[in-house]
Amino acid sequence: MGYYIDPPEGTKEEWLTNHGVEVSGDLRWGHPPDTVLVCLVDNGPFTAAGICYNEAEFNEFRALDPAHEEIAESNARAEAQGIKVFNLDTGDQRPRKWYAVPRKSIIDVCPSVVDVLT
């Protein structure tokens, strides 16, 4: 399940604004060694600020959400096998914002990530 920003005070958005710099454009893995990429995902009722602690995690956050057709096909395959499906995915792309955050700030707010940061 990964590592997420959960600040002791204020919102994730406030914490990211105060500690990071929003980045945009064609993002690729590879950043200054003293920074960490964080992906703020709008899940509708709540946001999640995922720490991209390695390239695989970065790629997971960068990947597109399943489209309507992919969800329908997956549900049909499961139901054909007698598996009841309850899926909360809508097929819509969840909005994402990216931030470059100093490594020290990441470790301060989420100490458990220190051993996996690359």
BAPA-306544 format. One record per residue (C-alpha): x, y, z; residue in one letter; residue number from 1. Coordinates in pm, 1 decimal, decimal comma. Layout:
{{X; Y; Z}; a; NUM}
...
***
This chain:
{{0,0; 0,0; 0,0}; m; 1}
{{271,4; 268,7; -2,9}; g; 2}
{{349,8; 573,7; 206,0}; y; 3}
{{135,6; 883,5; 232,1}; y; 4}
{{158,9; 1235,3; 371,8}; i; 5}
{{-64,8; 1272,7; 676,5}; d; 6}
{{36,1; 1599,9; 841,6}; p; 7}
{{-22,6; 1639,7; 1216,4}; p; 8}
{{-180,5; 1981,0; 1154,9}; e; 9}
{{-365,5; 2126,9; 859,1}; g; 10}
{{-455,6; 1963,3; 531,2}; t; 11}
{{-235,6; 1771,7; 292,2}; k; 12}
{{-276,4; 2052,6; 42,1}; e; 13}
{{-156,9; 2312,8; 296,5}; e; 14}
{{138,5; 2094,9; 395,9}; w; 15}
{{243,0; 2045,7; 32,8}; l; 16}
{{210,5; 2417,6; -40,6}; t; 17}
{{422,8; 2502,4; 264,6}; n; 18}
{{690,0; 2235,2; 214,6}; h; 19}
{{700,9; 2163,8; -156,8}; g; 20}
{{689,7; 2313,9; -502,3}; v; 21}
{{421,1; 2215,3; -749,8}; e; 22}
{{568,7; 2069,1; -1068,0}; v; 23}
{{405,1; 2003,8; -1402,4}; s; 24}
{{485,7; 1904,3; -1755,6}; g; 25}
{{609,8; 1571,9; -1882,3}; d; 26}
{{720,3; 1418,4; -1553,8}; l; 27}
{{982,3; 1149,4; -1559,0}; r; 28}
{{1164,1; 964,5; -1283,5}; w; 29}
{{1484,5; 1135,6; -1190,8}; g; 30}
{{1494,6; 1424,1; -950,5}; h; 31}
{{1755,7; 1597,0; -736,9}; p; 32}
{{1872,2; 1360,4; -459,9}; p; 33}
{{1756,5; 1599,9; -188,4}; d; 34}
{{1394,0; 1602,5; -311,1}; t; 35}
{{1110,9; 1350,7; -329,3}; v; 36}
{{813,8; 1355,5; -566,3}; l; 37}
{{467,8; 1347,8; -408,4}; v; 38}
{{146,6; 1289,0; -603,8}; c; 39}
{{-168,8; 1450,9; -467,5}; l; 40}
{{-464,3; 1249,2; -597,7}; v; 41}
{{-819,8; 1380,2; -574,4}; d; 42}
{{-1033,2; 1077,8; -489,4}; n; 43}
{{-1355,8; 1277,1; -466,0}; g; 44}
{{-1446,8; 1270,4; -97,9}; p; 45}
{{-1080,4; 1285,0; 9,1}; f; 46}
{{-731,7; 1344,0; -127,2}; t; 47}
{{-425,9; 1124,7; -92,2}; a; 48}
{{-68,4; 1252,5; -103,5}; a; 49}
{{138,3; 954,4; -212,7}; g; 50}
{{513,0; 957,4; -161,2}; i; 51}
{{697,2; 834,7; -471,7}; c; 52}
{{973,7; 662,0; -278,8}; y; 53}
{{1107,1; 474,3; -584,0}; n; 54}
{{1056,7; 456,9; -959,6}; e; 55}
{{796,4; 177,7; -942,7}; a; 56}
{{580,7; 379,4; -702,5}; e; 57}
{{619,3; 686,6; -925,5}; f; 58}
{{499,7; 482,4; -1224,3}; n; 59}
{{198,6; 356,4; -1027,7}; e; 60}
{{87,7; 711,6; -953,1}; f; 61}
{{160,4; 822,2; -1310,4}; r; 62}
{{-41,8; 538,8; -1465,5}; a; 63}
{{-387,0; 614,0; -1598,5}; l; 64}
{{-685,6; 489,5; -1402,6}; d; 65}
{{-883,0; 205,9; -1567,0}; p; 66}
{{-1123,2; 330,0; -1836,6}; a; 67}
{{-1497,0; 251,4; -1836,9}; h; 68}
{{-1444,8; -25,9; -2092,7}; e; 69}
{{-1162,8; -189,5; -1893,3}; e; 70}
{{-1376,3; -190,5; -1578,8}; i; 71}
{{-1674,8; -338,6; -1763,1}; a; 72}
{{-1460,0; -613,0; -1921,2}; e; 73}
{{-1301,3; -699,6; -1587,9}; s; 74}
{{-1640,3; -714,6; -1418,3}; n; 75}
{{-1782,9; -933,8; -1695,5}; a; 76}
{{-1491,6; -1180,8; -1667,5}; r; 77}
{{-1534,3; -1205,3; -1290,6}; a; 78}
{{-1911,0; -1245,2; -1308,5}; e; 79}
{{-1872,5; -1515,3; -1577,4}; a; 80}
{{-1677,6; -1710,2; -1313,6}; q; 81}
{{-1955,4; -1659,5; -1059,0}; g; 82}
{{-1774,3; -1385,1; -871,5}; i; 83}
{{-1993,1; -1099,2; -753,9}; k; 84}
{{-1827,0; -765,6; -828,1}; v; 85}
{{-1868,3; -439,1; -644,4}; f; 86}
{{-1645,5; -178,5; -799,7}; n; 87}
{{-1610,0; 181,9; -685,8}; l; 88}
{{-1400,8; 283,1; -986,9}; d; 89}
{{-1590,1; 516,0; -1217,6}; t; 90}
{{-1363,8; 495,5; -1520,0}; g; 91}
{{-1295,1; 867,0; -1488,7}; d; 92}
{{-939,9; 990,3; -1443,2}; q; 93}
{{-875,9; 1120,7; -1094,8}; r; 94}
{{-709,9; 1463,1; -1096,9}; p; 95}
{{-346,7; 1463,6; -985,2}; r; 96}
{{-100,5; 1733,6; -882,7}; k; 97}
{{270,4; 1673,7; -840,7}; w; 98}
{{506,2; 1828,7; -587,7}; y; 99}
{{882,1; 1821,5; -533,0}; a; 100}
{{940,7; 1815,0; -157,2}; v; 101}
{{1268,8; 1826,8; 34,7}; p; 102}
{{1369,3; 1481,0; 152,9}; r; 103}
{{1402,5; 1603,8; 513,3}; k; 104}
{{1043,0; 1731,5; 516,3}; s; 105}
{{919,1; 1395,4; 384,9}; i; 106}
{{1108,2; 1206,9; 656,4}; i; 107}
{{983,2; 1448,0; 924,7}; d; 108}
{{617,6; 1390,2; 832,7}; v; 109}
{{652,0; 1017,8; 748,2}; c; 110}
{{954,4; 869,5; 928,7}; p; 111}
{{870,1; 514,1; 825,1}; s; 112}
{{956,7; 590,5; 461,7}; v; 113}
{{1325,8; 660,7; 531,3}; v; 114}
{{1447,9; 305,5; 465,6}; d; 115}
{{1283,9; 278,7; 121,8}; v; 116}
{{1357,2; 621,9; -25,3}; l; 117}
{{1573,0; 600,0; -337,8}; t; 118}
***
